[in-house]
Each structure stands twice: as C-alpha cells, then as structure tokens.
Amino acid sequence: MIVKDSLEVRGFTVRYAADGQEGLELFRQQCPDIVVADVMMPRLDGFSLAEIIRRDNATVPIIFLTARSQPADVVRGFELGGNDYLKKPFSMDELIVRIKARLSAAPPAAAPPSVLTIGQYQFDHPKQRLLLGTREEVLTHREAELLKCLYDQRNQVLERATVLQELWGNDSFFNGRSLDVFITRLRRYLKDDPQVQIVNVRGIGYKLIW
C-alpha cells in the first residue's frame, strides 16, 4: 500500500492486488502498461504470476520486488520473463526511475483482439457470436459474458462465487441454479470440438480447457 500511495502521488494510476491470483485477474481485466510484482505473495507467488502472464503477453514489462538476494533467485526471475529485479529495502525514487525506463523502452500495448480462438471455434465477444467454420451461434449477452469469463481464466478454475457476483450480482441459490443452466448451454454450443471442455471443479467452480 505504501508503494501504491507513493506512485499515485507521483501521477501513476495504480491497480493494487493483495495476492498473486488477484493480480492475475486484474492483469487480464486491465491490460496494464507495466507490472510491479512482489515475489513473496500468497496464493500465487510473483515468479508464478510472471510465468502465467508471459504465456499471454510477451511484451508487458515486469519488475520484481523481493527480499531474496541469492543469485539463483535473480536468475530465475529473469528466466521467467522478468525485466528488472529490485531488492528490498529500496527507495521509491529508484523504483520510479526503473518504471519510467521500462515504460519508455516498451512497445505500445496492443489492443486485445475482439475475436478469440477457443479450440476450433472463433468467439467474437463484442458481437456475441460463436463461429465454427460456416456455422454461427448468436449468444445472449449473459452467455457471451460468461464465456468471456471462462476464456479469461482458461485452464484455470473460474470460481462460482466470483462469476455469480460479477454477472448476477449475488451468489444466491437460485442464481447458482441459473449459472448451471448457462454452463449447460455453453457446453452444447461447444460440443462439436471434443478438445474443448468446460469441466466441473467440485465445490469450487468451472474450468475451460482445450
């Protein structure tokens, strides 16, 4: 929070995450210009976060903050796609200089594609269309938003409580039953590619895999 406040005072717009999993979700929602990640975070550590980010985005700069000072840790951070490594304790002036240097060297962020690939399907999220060859399925708004949530968390668990809060407004029993109906619909739309599956993770949520 001190780092966040200090950066905001100096004119940066900051999105703060309390742990690595929350950081990953924010990254996928916000498409930031730069990531400043503490290595020692709960749920998902900074190195794991960077490794996942690099699967989706090869260019966004990543700066690690850490108390670890062993050469092996520094090497691992760079091998996983980090661009810089700042050891604690550090001054805010030094962090800001490094952030500005990375931002000035980074290429402009590309706009996220509007048409997403899910196995053999093409998913046009803005137009709410799911295409397989010449076949087209027009989705409802909520179907499209649910599929986008699953896509953003692909190969990871999308928690029921999270998606119910985001798309339905609360996680009541009746909304949960509604969510199950929408999941069944999406499975039917995606059934012609056997590699694409929406898997139940018992008691937690769903995972889109292909």
MDTraj code that builds the backbone (N, CA, C; nanometers):
import mdtraj as md
import numpy as np

residues = "MET ILE VAL LYS ASP SER LEU GLU VAL ARG GLY PHE THR VAL ARG TYR ALA ALA ASP GLY GLN GLU GLY LEU GLU LEU PHE ARG GLN GLN CYS PRO ASP ILE VAL VAL ALA ASP VAL MET MET PRO ARG LEU ASP GLY PHE SER LEU ALA GLU ILE ILE ARG ARG ASP ASN ALA THR VAL PRO ILE ILE PHE LEU THR ALA ARG SER GLN PRO ALA ASP VAL VAL ARG GLY PHE GLU LEU GLY GLY ASN ASP TYR LEU LYS LYS PRO PHE SER MET ASP GLU LEU ILE VAL ARG ILE LYS ALA ARG LEU SER ALA ALA PRO PRO ALA ALA ALA PRO PRO SER VAL LEU THR ILE GLY GLN TYR GLN PHE ASP HIS PRO LYS GLN ARG LEU LEU LEU GLY THR ARG GLU GLU VAL LEU THR HIS ARG GLU ALA GLU LEU LEU LYS CYS LEU TYR ASP GLN ARG ASN GLN VAL LEU GLU ARG ALA THR VAL LEU GLN GLU LEU TRP GLY ASN ASP SER PHE PHE ASN GLY ARG SER LEU ASP VAL PHE ILE THR ARG LEU ARG ARG TYR LEU LYS ASP ASP PRO GLN VAL GLN ILE VAL ASN VAL ARG GLY ILE GLY TYR LYS LEU ILE TRP".split()
xyz = np.array([
    [0.0825, -0.1206, 0.0000],
    [0.0000, 0.0000, 0.0000],
    [0.0863, 0.1262, 0.0000],
    [0.2018, 0.1197, 0.0670],
    [0.2933, 0.2347, 0.0664],
    [0.3433, 0.2613, -0.0759],
    [0.3798, 0.1554, -0.1465],
    [0.4255, 0.1704, -0.2844],
    [0.3135, 0.2277, -0.3701],
    [0.1922, 0.1744, -0.3555],
    [0.0773, 0.2230, -0.4316],
    [0.0557, 0.3720, -0.4074],
    [0.0498, 0.4111, -0.2790],
    [0.0254, 0.5512, -0.2463],
    [0.1359, 0.6408, -0.3007],
    [0.2606, 0.5954, -0.2879],
    [0.3738, 0.6764, -0.3335],
    [0.3705, 0.6958, -0.4853],
    [0.3328, 0.5914, -0.5580],
    [0.3245, 0.6030, -0.7045],
    [0.2091, 0.6933, -0.7468],
    [0.0954, 0.6820, -0.6779],
    [-0.0192, 0.7655, -0.7131],
    [0.0086, 0.9130, -0.6883],
    [0.0812, 0.9432, -0.5802],
    [0.1179, 1.0820, -0.5525],
    [0.2018, 1.1390, -0.6661],
    [0.2787, 1.0522, -0.7317],
    [0.3656, 1.0966, -0.8407],
    [0.2979, 1.0861, -0.9776],
    [0.1662, 1.0638, -0.9787],
    [0.0911, 1.0708, -1.1030],
    [0.0628, 0.9395, -1.1728],
    [0.1038, 0.8277, -1.1150],
    [0.0754, 0.6983, -1.1758],
    [-0.0660, 0.6526, -1.1389],
    [-0.1295, 0.5817, -1.2296],
    [-0.2557, 0.5135, -1.1997],
    [-0.2231, 0.3704, -1.1619],
    [-0.2628, 0.3299, -1.0428],
    [-0.2213, 0.2009, -0.9878],
    [-0.3436, 0.1149, -0.9578],
    [-0.3360, -0.0130, -0.9955],
    [-0.4345, -0.1120, -0.9551],
    [-0.3642, -0.2083, -0.8596],
    [-0.4122, -0.2130, -0.7367],
    [-0.3444, -0.2903, -0.6322],
    [-0.4096, -0.4267, -0.6144],
    [-0.3284, -0.5303, -0.6040],
    [-0.3767, -0.6657, -0.5762],
    [-0.3099, -0.7164, -0.4494],
    [-0.3882, -0.7773, -0.3625],
    [-0.3371, -0.8236, -0.2337],
    [-0.2624, -0.9559, -0.2442],
    [-0.2799, -1.0293, -0.3551],
    [-0.2099, -1.1571, -0.3726],
    [-0.1930, -1.1822, -0.5221],
    [-0.1194, -1.2876, -0.5539],
    [-0.0870, -1.3137, -0.6933],
    [-0.2062, -1.3521, -0.7790],
    [-0.3004, -1.4284, -0.7230],
    [-0.4181, -1.4670, -0.8006],
    [-0.5023, -1.3450, -0.8361],
    [-0.5200, -1.2563, -0.7377],
    [-0.5927, -1.1322, -0.7646],
    [-0.5173, -1.0483, -0.8674],
    [-0.3848, -1.0494, -0.8575],
    [-0.3037, -0.9756, -0.9547],
    [-0.3234, -1.0271, -1.0961],
    [-0.3319, -1.1601, -1.1124],
    [-0.3536, -1.2183, -1.2443],
    [-0.4896, -1.1767, -1.3004],
    [-0.5913, -1.1795, -1.2147],
    [-0.7253, -1.1400, -1.2592],
    [-0.7272, -0.9934, -1.3021],
    [-0.6619, -0.9063, -1.2235],
    [-0.6558, -0.7649, -1.2593],
    [-0.5789, -0.7449, -1.3893],
    [-0.4700, -0.8189, -1.4058],
    [-0.3912, -0.8063, -1.5286],
    [-0.4769, -0.8369, -1.6506],
    [-0.5547, -0.9433, -1.6437],
    [-0.6370, -0.9824, -1.7586],
    [-0.7525, -0.8871, -1.7824],
    [-0.7983, -0.8220, -1.6774],
    [-0.9074, -0.7260, -1.6923],
    [-0.8583, -0.5898, -1.7405],
    [-0.7419, -0.5468, -1.6926],
    [-0.6986, -0.4089, -1.7114],
    [-0.5951, -0.3892, -1.8220],
    [-0.5204, -0.4934, -1.8606],
    [-0.4123, -0.4794, -1.9594],
    [-0.3197, -0.3630, -1.9230],
    [-0.2497, -0.3696, -1.8090],
    [-0.1674, -0.2568, -1.7635],
    [-0.0453, -0.2345, -1.8513],
    [0.0149, -0.1165, -1.8370],
    [0.1369, -0.0831, -1.9112],
    [0.2600, -0.1486, -1.8503],
    [0.2542, -0.1804, -1.7208],
    [0.3679, -0.2405, -1.6522],
    [0.3169, -0.3153, -1.5289],
    [0.3894, -0.4195, -1.4895],
    [0.3548, -0.4980, -1.3704],
    [0.4703, -0.4862, -1.2706],
    [0.4365, -0.4460, -1.1471],
    [0.5332, -0.4458, -1.0372],
    [0.4862, -0.5524, -0.9398],
    [0.5625, -0.6607, -0.9269],
    [0.5159, -0.7774, -0.8516],
    [0.6127, -0.8132, -0.7398],
    [0.5592, -0.8245, -0.6190],
    [0.6377, -0.8785, -0.5087],
    [0.6556, -1.0285, -0.5334],
    [0.7740, -1.0786, -0.5062],
    [0.7980, -1.2209, -0.5277],
    [0.7220, -1.3055, -0.4262],
    [0.7226, -1.2637, -0.2992],
    [0.6604, -1.3424, -0.1921],
    [0.5163, -1.2980, -0.1717],
    [0.4249, -1.3557, -0.2516],
    [0.2823, -1.3247, -0.2387],
    [0.2060, -1.4528, -0.2080],
    [0.0961, -1.4438, -0.1335],
    [0.0134, -1.5630, -0.1094],
    [-0.0637, -1.6032, -0.2339],
    [-0.1134, -1.7258, -0.2333],
    [-0.1960, -1.7858, -0.3377],
    [-0.1204, -1.8104, -0.4678],
    [-0.0468, -1.7091, -0.5146],
    [0.0327, -1.7243, -0.6365],
    [0.1524, -1.6318, -0.6228],
    [0.2737, -1.6875, -0.6161],
    [0.3900, -1.6010, -0.5939],
    [0.4250, -1.5237, -0.7203],
    [0.5131, -1.4261, -0.7044],
    [0.5461, -1.3372, -0.8150],
    [0.6065, -1.4088, -0.9348],
    [0.6923, -1.5098, -0.9091],
    [0.7518, -1.5839, -1.0189],
    [0.6447, -1.6608, -1.0981],
    [0.5524, -1.7248, -1.0258],
    [0.4452, -1.7988, -1.0933],
    [0.3544, -1.7041, -1.1705],
    [0.3266, -1.5878, -1.1104],
    [0.2450, -1.4875, -1.1787],
    [0.3098, -1.4458, -1.3106],
    [0.4393, -1.4167, -1.3071],
    [0.5098, -1.3751, -1.4284],
    [0.5087, -1.4845, -1.5339],
    [0.5250, -1.6081, -1.4914],
    [0.5258, -1.7200, -1.5859],
    [0.3924, -1.7299, -1.6593],
    [0.2806, -1.7114, -1.5867],
    [0.1482, -1.7176, -1.6495],
    [0.1261, -1.5972, -1.7405],
    [0.1658, -1.4784, -1.6925],
    [0.1498, -1.3582, -1.7748],
    [0.2233, -1.3732, -1.9076],
    [0.3417, -1.4305, -1.9033],
    [0.4216, -1.4424, -2.0260],
    [0.3584, -1.5365, -2.1277],
    [0.2709, -1.6257, -2.0856],
    [0.2021, -1.7114, -2.1818],
    [0.1049, -1.6298, -2.2672],
    [0.0500, -1.5240, -2.2080],
    [-0.0495, -1.4420, -2.2763],
    [0.0092, -1.3155, -2.3370],
    [0.1166, -1.2644, -2.2777],
    [0.1690, -1.1345, -2.3175],
    [0.3215, -1.1381, -2.3086],
    [0.3856, -1.1247, -2.4227],
    [0.5320, -1.1365, -2.4274],
    [0.6031, -1.0039, -2.4064],
    [0.5290, -0.8928, -2.4025],
    [0.5956, -0.7625, -2.4071],
    [0.5776, -0.6760, -2.2824],
    [0.4710, -0.6957, -2.2044],
    [0.4495, -0.6059, -2.0911],
    [0.5680, -0.6157, -1.9940],
    [0.6275, -0.5027, -1.9527],
    [0.7407, -0.5081, -1.8605],
    [0.6975, -0.5588, -1.7222],
    [0.7836, -0.6405, -1.6609],
    [0.7588, -0.6934, -1.5268],
    [0.8795, -0.6609, -1.4395],
    [0.8534, -0.5922, -1.3273],
    [0.9581, -0.5617, -1.2298],
    [0.9277, -0.6401, -1.1026],
    [1.0250, -0.7179, -1.0553],
    [1.0092, -0.7919, -0.9304],
    [1.0611, -0.7096, -0.8127],
    [0.9879, -0.7135, -0.7017],
    [1.0337, -0.6590, -0.5741],
    [1.0536, -0.7760, -0.4793],
    [1.1686, -0.7846, -0.4147],
    [1.1920, -0.9013, -0.3310],
    [1.2997, -0.8772, -0.2271],
    [1.2897, -0.9536, -0.1184],
    [1.3941, -0.9545, -0.0165],
    [1.4976, -1.0614, -0.0476],
    [1.4681, -1.1461, -0.1447],
    [1.5632, -1.2514, -0.1810],
    [1.6829, -1.1901, -0.2536],
    [1.8000, -1.2339, -0.2158],
    [1.9189, -1.1743, -0.2774],
    [2.0141, -1.2784, -0.3363],
    [1.9747, -1.4066, -0.3333],
    [2.0614, -1.5093, -0.3876],
    [2.0667, -1.4984, -0.5403],
    [2.1844, -1.5146, -0.5995],
    [2.1942, -1.5053, -0.7453],
    [2.0967, -1.5976, -0.8179],
    [2.0721, -1.7164, -0.7622],
    [1.9814, -1.8109, -0.8276],
    [1.8405, -1.7541, -0.8382],
    [1.7985, -1.6770, -0.7356],
    [1.6656, -1.6167, -0.7399],
    [1.6584, -1.5095, -0.8479],
    [1.7638, -1.4303, -0.8571],
    [1.7679, -1.3253, -0.9595],
    [1.7638, -1.3880, -1.0983],
    [1.8439, -1.4912, -1.1190],
    [1.8480, -1.5589, -1.2489],
    [1.7110, -1.6171, -1.2827],
    [1.6476, -1.6798, -1.1836],
    [1.5161, -1.7389, -1.2094],
    [1.4146, -1.6326, -1.2501],
    [1.4189, -1.5179, -1.1826],
    [1.3263, -1.4102, -1.2172],
    [1.3395, -1.3680, -1.3620],
    [1.4618, -1.3546, -1.4099],
    [1.4826, -1.3159, -1.5497],
    [1.4447, -1.4283, -1.6452],
    [1.4726, -1.5522, -1.6070],
    [1.4381, -1.6649, -1.6930],
    [1.2878, -1.6780, -1.7126],
    [1.2104, -1.6381, -1.6107],
    [1.0651, -1.6485, -1.6180],
    [1.0010, -1.5295, -1.6905],
    [1.0834, -1.4376, -1.7375],
    [1.0298, -1.3282, -1.8185],
    [1.0312, -1.1928, -1.7509],
    [1.0929, -1.1827, -1.6318],
    [1.1040, -1.0526, -1.5668],
    [1.2002, -0.9625, -1.6415],
    [1.1751, -0.8319, -1.6327],
    [1.2623, -0.7342, -1.6993],
    [1.3557, -0.6631, -1.6033],
    [1.3200, -0.6621, -1.4740],
    [1.4026, -0.5934, -1.3754],
    [1.3778, -0.6568, -1.2389],
    [1.4704, -0.6329, -1.1461],
    [1.4692, -0.7030, -1.0179],
    [1.5220, -0.6055, -0.9131],
    [1.4342, -0.5605, -0.8227],
    [1.4710, -0.4597, -0.7232],
    [1.4688, -0.5227, -0.5848],
    [1.5841, -0.5195, -0.5179],
    [1.5948, -0.5842, -0.3869],
    [1.5549, -0.4889, -0.2754],
    [1.4847, -0.5424, -0.1772],
    [1.4452, -0.4654, -0.0591],
    [1.5634, -0.4569, 0.0374],
    [1.5745, -0.3476, 0.1097],
    [1.4947, -0.2249, 0.1006],
    [1.5377, -0.1411, -0.0210],
    [1.4427, -0.0676, -0.0782],
    [1.4735, 0.0161, -0.1937],
    [1.4072, 0.1520, -0.1737],
    [1.4554, 0.2515, -0.2465],
    [1.3940, 0.3842, -0.2397],
    [1.2875, 0.3963, -0.3476],
    [1.1835, 0.4740, -0.3203],
    [1.0796, 0.4960, -0.4204],
    [1.1362, 0.5638, -0.5442],
    [1.2335, 0.6519, -0.5254],
    [1.2943, 0.7196, -0.6406],
    [1.3577, 0.6179, -0.7351],
    [1.4237, 0.5174, -0.6769],
    [1.4868, 0.4157, -0.7616],
    [1.3805, 0.3345, -0.8357],
    [1.2717, 0.2971, -0.7666],
    [1.1654, 0.2219, -0.8322],
    [1.1044, 0.3032, -0.9467],
    [1.0814, 0.4319, -0.9227],
    [1.0188, 0.5164, -1.0251],
    [1.1099, 0.5316, -1.1462],
    [1.2396, 0.5479, -1.1231],
    [1.3337, 0.5573, -1.2344],
    [1.3281, 0.4305, -1.3189],
    [1.3206, 0.3155, -1.2520],
    [1.3179, 0.1887, -1.3258],
    [1.1851, 0.1708, -1.4001],
    [1.0745, 0.2113, -1.3380],
    [0.9446, 0.2034, -1.4047],
    [0.9459, 0.2899, -1.5311],
    [0.9928, 0.4138, -1.5185],
    [0.9951, 0.5046, -1.6341],
    [1.0859, 0.4513, -1.7445],
    [1.1979, 0.3925, -1.7049],
    [1.2897, 0.3378, -1.8051],
    [1.2244, 0.2236, -1.8822],
    [1.1526, 0.1377, -1.8099],
    [1.0865, 0.0253, -1.8758],
    [0.9710, 0.0716, -1.9644],
    [0.8965, 0.1700, -1.9171],
    [0.7845, 0.2200, -1.9959],
    [0.8318, 0.2882, -2.1239],
    [0.9421, 0.3610, -2.1145],
    [0.9926, 0.4307, -2.2341],
    [1.0494, 0.3329, -2.3358],
    [1.0964, 0.2166, -2.2870],
    [1.1547, 0.1177, -2.3776],
    [1.0521, 0.0203, -2.4324],
    [0.9348, 0.0133, -2.3673],
    [0.8352, -0.0864, -2.4065],
    [0.7614, -0.0424, -2.5316],
    [0.7290, -0.1376, -2.6212],
    [0.6465, -0.1034, -2.7378],
    [0.5049, -0.0721, -2.6937],
    [0.4282, 0.0043, -2.7721],
    [0.2902, 0.0340, -2.7346],
    [0.2101, -0.0937, -2.7158],
    [0.1273, -0.0944, -2.6123],
    [0.0464, -0.2126, -2.5852],
    [-0.0547, -0.2331, -2.6971],
    [-0.0613, -0.3568, -2.7442],
    [-0.1573, -0.3886, -2.8499],
    [-0.2959, -0.4037, -2.7903],
    [-0.3940, -0.3578, -2.8642],
    [-0.5320, -0.3732, -2.8177],
    [-0.5669, -0.5217, -2.8161],
    [-0.6393, -0.5676, -2.7148],
    [-0.6759, -0.7082, -2.7108],
    [-0.7630, -0.7424, -2.8313],
    [-0.7454, -0.8617, -2.8887],
    [-0.8242, -0.8980, -3.0062],
    [-0.9718, -0.9095, -2.9718],
    [-1.0574, -0.8708, -3.0666],
    [-1.2012, -0.8815, -3.0427],
    [-1.2509, -1.0219, -3.0734],
    [-1.1808, -1.0952, -3.1618],
    [-1.2180, -1.2327, -3.1944],
    [-1.1188, -1.3259, -3.1266],
    [-1.1706, -1.4133, -3.0419],
    [-1.0877, -1.5017, -2.9607],
    [-1.0982, -1.6450, -3.0130],
    [-0.9901, -1.7187, -3.0043],
    [-0.9884, -1.8572, -3.0500],
    [-1.0094, -1.9509, -2.9323],
    [-1.1090, -2.0378, -2.9429],
    [-1.1358, -2.1405, -2.8421],
    [-1.1373, -2.2736, -2.9161],
    [-1.0260, -2.3459, -2.9135],
    [-1.0162, -2.4679, -2.9925],
    [-1.0358, -2.4359, -3.1399],
    [-1.1340, -2.5014, -3.2035],
    [-1.1630, -2.4762, -3.3442],
    [-1.2637, -2.3626, -3.3624],
    [-1.3131, -2.3089, -3.2535],
    [-1.4142, -2.2031, -3.2600],
    [-1.3492, -2.0639, -3.2640],
    [-1.4228, -1.9696, -3.3228],
    [-1.3891, -1.8284, -3.3155],
    [-1.5006, -1.7602, -3.2359],
    [-1.4617, -1.6906, -3.1308],
    [-1.5589, -1.6265, -3.0428],
    [-1.5458, -1.4753, -3.0585],
    [-1.6454, -1.4146, -3.1223],
    [-1.6491, -1.2691, -3.1397],
    [-1.7249, -1.2125, -3.0200],
    [-1.6501, -1.1747, -2.9180],
    [-1.7137, -1.1319, -2.7936],
    [-1.7992, -1.0069, -2.8110],
    [-1.7493, -0.8986, -2.8738],
    [-1.8330, -0.7784, -2.8863],
    [-1.9646, -0.8033, -2.9612],
    [-1.9606, -0.8924, -3.0627],
    [-2.0812, -0.9193, -3.1412],
    [-2.1582, -1.0399, -3.0897],
    [-2.1073, -1.1034, -2.9830],
    [-2.1757, -1.2150, -2.9163],
    [-2.2020, -1.3303, -3.0137],
    [-2.0999, -1.3635, -3.0934],
    [-2.1142, -1.4699, -3.1920],
    [-2.0078, -1.5759, -3.1673],
    [-2.0477, -1.7017, -3.1858],
    [-1.9572, -1.8154, -3.1762],
    [-1.9605, -1.8866, -3.3106],
    [-1.8425, -1.8976, -3.3751],
    [-1.8378, -1.9499, -3.5108],
    [-1.7521, -2.0754, -3.5181],
    [-1.8000, -2.1717, -3.5962],
    [-1.7238, -2.2924, -3.6274],
    [-1.7399, -2.3164, -3.7772],
    [-1.6354, -2.2828, -3.8534],
    [-1.6470, -2.2883, -3.9982],
    [-1.7516, -2.1888, -4.0460],
    [-1.8511, -2.2400, -4.1190],
    [-1.9574, -2.1525, -4.1684],
    [-2.0764, -2.1461, -4.0731],
    [-2.0702, -2.2225, -3.9648],
    [-2.1800, -2.2231, -3.8686],
    [-2.1637, -2.1118, -3.7673],
    [-2.2740, -2.0513, -3.7311],
    [-2.2704, -1.9399, -3.6378],
    [-2.3778, -1.9575, -3.5310],
    [-2.3390, -1.9339, -3.4057],
    [-2.4330, -1.9337, -3.2938],
    [-2.4335, -1.7934, -3.2348],
    [-2.5510, -1.7326, -3.2297],
    [-2.5639, -1.5999, -3.1701],
    [-2.5957, -1.6184, -3.0217],
    [-2.5102, -1.5661, -2.9360],
    [-2.5250, -1.5826, -2.7918],
    [-2.6054, -1.4679, -2.7321],
    [-2.6671, -1.4950, -2.6190],
    [-2.7255, -1.3860, -2.5415],
    [-2.6123, -1.3084, -2.4741],
    [-2.6453, -1.1908, -2.4236],
    [-2.5432, -1.1096, -2.3570],
    [-2.4793, -1.1858, -2.2416],
    [-2.5602, -1.2506, -2.1593],
    [-2.5045, -1.3198, -2.0427],
    [-2.4252, -1.4427, -2.0835],
    [-2.4691, -1.5142, -2.1867],
    [-2.3904, -1.6268, -2.2360],
    [-2.2533, -1.5798, -2.2828],
    [-2.2510, -1.4682, -2.3562],
    [-2.1241, -1.4154, -2.4073],
    [-2.0330, -1.3711, -2.2932],
    [-2.0902, -1.3056, -2.1926],
    [-2.0085, -1.2599, -2.0805],
    [-1.9541, -1.3775, -2.0000],
    [-2.0354, -1.4807, -1.9819],
    [-1.9894, -1.5992, -1.9088],
    [-1.8786, -1.6698, -1.9856],
    [-1.8945, -1.6830, -2.1175],
    [-1.7898, -1.7470, -2.1976],
    [-1.6616, -1.6645, -2.1936],
    [-1.6739, -1.5313, -2.1936],
    [-1.5546, -1.4462, -2.1847],
    [-1.4854, -1.4652, -2.0502],
    [-1.5626, -1.4776, -1.9417],
    [-1.5024, -1.5025, -1.8096],
    [-1.4271, -1.6349, -1.8100],
    [-1.4867, -1.7375, -1.8686],
    [-1.4205, -1.8677, -1.8765],
    [-1.2946, -1.8587, -1.9622],
    [-1.3036, -1.7851, -2.0738],
    [-1.1867, -1.7689, -2.1610],
    [-1.0737, -1.6976, -2.0876],
    [-1.1060, -1.5907, -2.0148],
    [-1.0030, -1.5143, -1.9443],
    [-0.9326, -1.5987, -1.8390],
    [-1.0028, -1.6983, -1.7855],
    [-0.9448, -1.7869, -1.6834],
    [-0.9121, -1.9237, -1.7423],
    [-0.8972, -1.9333, -1.8745],
    [-0.8788, -2.0625, -1.9403],
    [-0.7672, -2.1426, -1.8752],
    [-0.7951, -2.2719, -1.8612],
    [-0.7039, -2.3671, -1.7978],
    [-0.6838, -2.3396, -1.6494],
    [-0.7655, -2.2521, -1.5936],
    [-0.7665, -2.2269, -1.4506],
    [-0.9111, -2.2299, -1.4024],
    [-0.9281, -2.2408, -1.2712],
    [-1.0625, -2.2506, -1.2170],
    [-1.1267, -2.1126, -1.2104],
    [-1.2472, -2.1026, -1.2675],
    [-1.3308, -1.9839, -1.2504],
    [-1.4251, -2.0134, -1.1347],
    [-1.4091, -1.9413, -1.0258],
    [-1.4875, -1.9699, -0.9065],
    [-1.6330, -1.9286, -0.9253],
    [-1.7245, -2.0155, -0.8790],
    [-1.8675, -1.9873, -0.8909],
    [-1.9036, -1.8551, -0.8243],
    [-1.8542, -1.8366, -0.7025],
    [-1.8909, -1.7163, -0.6268],
    [-1.8485, -1.5904, -0.7017],
    [-1.7319, -1.5949, -0.7630],
    [-1.6806, -1.4777, -0.8348],
    [-1.7685, -1.4430, -0.9536],
    [-1.7992, -1.5433, -1.0372],
    [-1.8779, -1.5145, -1.1572],
    [-2.0218, -1.4786, -1.1222],
    [-2.0759, -1.5366, -1.0148],
    [-2.2113, -1.5007, -0.9732],
    [-2.2175, -1.3551, -0.9272],
    [-2.1169, -1.3116, -0.8543],
    [-2.1139, -1.1716, -0.8102],
    [-2.0992, -1.0785, -0.9292],
    [-2.0143, -1.1148, -1.0252],
    [-1.9862, -1.0257, -1.1380],
    [-2.1031, -1.0186, -1.2363],
    [-2.1676, -1.1329, -1.2663],
    [-2.2694, -1.1357, -1.3719],
    [-2.4123, -1.1369, -1.3198],
    [-2.4330, -1.1914, -1.1997],
    [-2.5689, -1.1984, -1.1455],
    [-2.5918, -1.0993, -1.0304],
    [-2.4845, -1.0504, -0.9701],
    [-2.4999, -0.9531, -0.8615],
    [-2.4942, -1.0119, -0.7232],
    [-2.5217, -1.1424, -0.7080],
    [-2.5051, -1.2109, -0.5788],
    [-2.5003, -1.3602, -0.6044],
    [-2.4562, -1.4353, -0.5046],
    [-2.4368, -1.5799, -0.5219],
    [-2.5453, -1.6607, -0.4513],
    [-2.6702, -1.6174, -0.4661],
    [-2.7811, -1.6890, -0.4048],
    [-2.8004, -1.8259, -0.4698],
    [-2.8778, -1.9110, -0.4016],
    [-2.9034, -2.0461, -0.4521],
    [-2.9683, -2.0418, -0.5899],
    [-3.0668, -1.9567, -0.6085],
    [-3.1391, -1.9515, -0.7356],
    [-3.0493, -1.9016, -0.8488],
    [-2.9628, -1.8044, -0.8199],
    [-2.8679, -1.7595, -0.9211],
    [-2.7680, -1.8693, -0.9548],
    [-2.7306, -1.9479, -0.8543],
    [-2.6413, -2.0602, -0.8791],
    [-2.7024, -2.1623, -0.9732],
    [-2.8324, -2.1887, -0.9568],
    [-2.9001, -2.2808, -1.0485],
    [-2.9047, -2.2217, -1.1893],
    [-2.9251, -2.0908, -1.1994],
    [-2.9250, -2.0241, -1.3287],
    [-2.7889, -2.0370, -1.3958],
    [-2.6830, -2.0188, -1.3175],
    [-2.5476, -2.0343, -1.3714],
    [-2.5285, -2.1745, -1.4281],
    [-2.5754, -2.2766, -1.3571],
    [-2.5621, -2.4140, -1.4060],
    [-2.6308, -2.4309, -1.5420],
    [-2.7467, -2.3672, -1.5587],
    [-2.8183, -2.3746, -1.6864],
    [-2.7353, -2.3110, -1.7978],
    [-2.6739, -2.1958, -1.7695],
    [-2.5923, -2.1283, -1.8707],
    [-2.4685, -2.2102, -1.9061],
    [-2.4088, -2.2764, -1.8075],
    [-2.2937, -2.3631, -1.8342],
    [-2.3356, -2.4777, -1.9267],
    [-2.4514, -2.5355, -1.9020],
    [-2.5020, -2.6427, -1.9884],
    [-2.5207, -2.5940, -2.1309],
    [-2.5737, -2.4729, -2.1470],
    [-2.5907, -2.4163, -2.2812],
    [-2.4567, -2.4006, -2.3523],
    [-2.3578, -2.3462, -2.2799],
    [-2.2265, -2.3251, -2.3426],
    [-2.1632, -2.4580, -2.3820],
    [-2.1804, -2.5597, -2.2991],
    [-2.1268, -2.6914, -2.3347],
    [-2.1911, -2.7416, -2.4639],
    [-2.3194, -2.7182, -2.4802],
    [-2.3886, -2.7605, -2.6014],
    [-2.3362, -2.6847, -2.7230],
    [-2.3117, -2.5541, -2.7067],
    [-2.2590, -2.4749, -2.8189],
    [-2.1197, -2.5214, -2.8602],
    [-2.0414, -2.5726, -2.7645],
    [-1.9008, -2.6076, -2.7891],
    [-1.8799, -2.7563, -2.8144],
    [-1.9860, -2.8338, -2.8249],
    [-1.9742, -2.9797, -2.8263],
    [-1.9098, -3.0349, -2.9531],
    [-1.9062, -2.9573, -3.0618],
    [-1.8541, -3.0108, -3.1877],
    [-1.7022, -3.0098, -3.1966],
    [-1.6363, -2.9566, -3.0960],
    [-1.4906, -2.9719, -3.0854],
    [-1.4641, -3.0506, -2.9579],
    [-1.4339, -3.1811, -2.9681],
    [-1.4178, -3.2638, -2.8485],
    [-1.3006, -3.2216, -2.7601],
    [-1.2087, -3.1411, -2.8143],
    [-1.0951, -3.0953, -2.7332],
    [-1.1355, -2.9845, -2.6363],
    [-1.2473, -2.9181, -2.6642],
    [-1.2923, -2.8073, -2.5803],
    [-1.3881, -2.8620, -2.4748],
    [-1.3577, -2.8359, -2.3500],
    [-1.4416, -2.8845, -2.2411],
    [-1.4581, -2.7765, -2.1350],
    [-1.5761, -2.7728, -2.0743],
    [-1.5977, -2.6944, -1.9530],
    [-1.6124, -2.7955, -1.8407],
    [-1.5118, -2.8026, -1.7560],
    [-1.5018, -2.9061, -1.6540],
    [-1.5530, -2.8531, -1.5206],
    [-1.6329, -2.9340, -1.4512],
    [-1.6734, -2.9005, -1.3150],
    [-1.5574, -2.9236, -1.2195],
    [-1.5291, -2.8276, -1.1348],
    [-1.4338, -2.8457, -1.0244],
    [-1.5186, -2.8466, -0.8979],
    [-1.5407, -2.9617, -0.8447],
    [-1.6418, -2.9837, -0.7415],
    [-1.6273, -2.8870, -0.6244],
    [-1.7363, -2.8181, -0.5958],
    [-1.7408, -2.7286, -0.4813],
    [-1.6714, -2.5951, -0.5016],
    [-1.6093, -2.5750, -0.6205],
    [-1.5338, -2.4507, -0.6436],
    [-1.5870, -2.3741, -0.7641],
    [-1.5932, -2.4400, -0.8805],
    [-1.6357, -2.3675, -0.9988],
    [-1.6160, -2.4482, -1.1256],
    [-1.5673, -2.3826, -1.2305],
    [-1.5560, -2.4424, -1.3626],
    [-1.4217, -2.4067, -1.4253],
    [-1.3806, -2.4925, -1.5190],
    [-1.2548, -2.4669, -1.5895],
    [-1.2772, -2.4924, -1.7379],
    [-1.2426, -2.3932, -1.8212],
    [-1.2476, -2.4091, -1.9668],
    [-1.1112, -2.4568, -2.0142],
    [-1.1070, -2.5712, -2.0804],
    [-0.9796, -2.6265, -2.1277],
    [-0.9929, -2.6682, -2.2738],
    [-0.8797, -2.6640, -2.3435],
    [-0.8711, -2.7215, -2.4782],
    [-0.7268, -2.7459, -2.5132],
])
top = md.Topology()
chain = top.add_chain()
for i, resn in enumerate(residues, 1):
    res = top.add_residue(resn, chain, resSeq=i)
    for name in ("N", "CA", "C"):
        top.add_atom(name, md.element.get_by_symbol(name[0]), res)
traj = md.Trajectory(xyz[None], top)
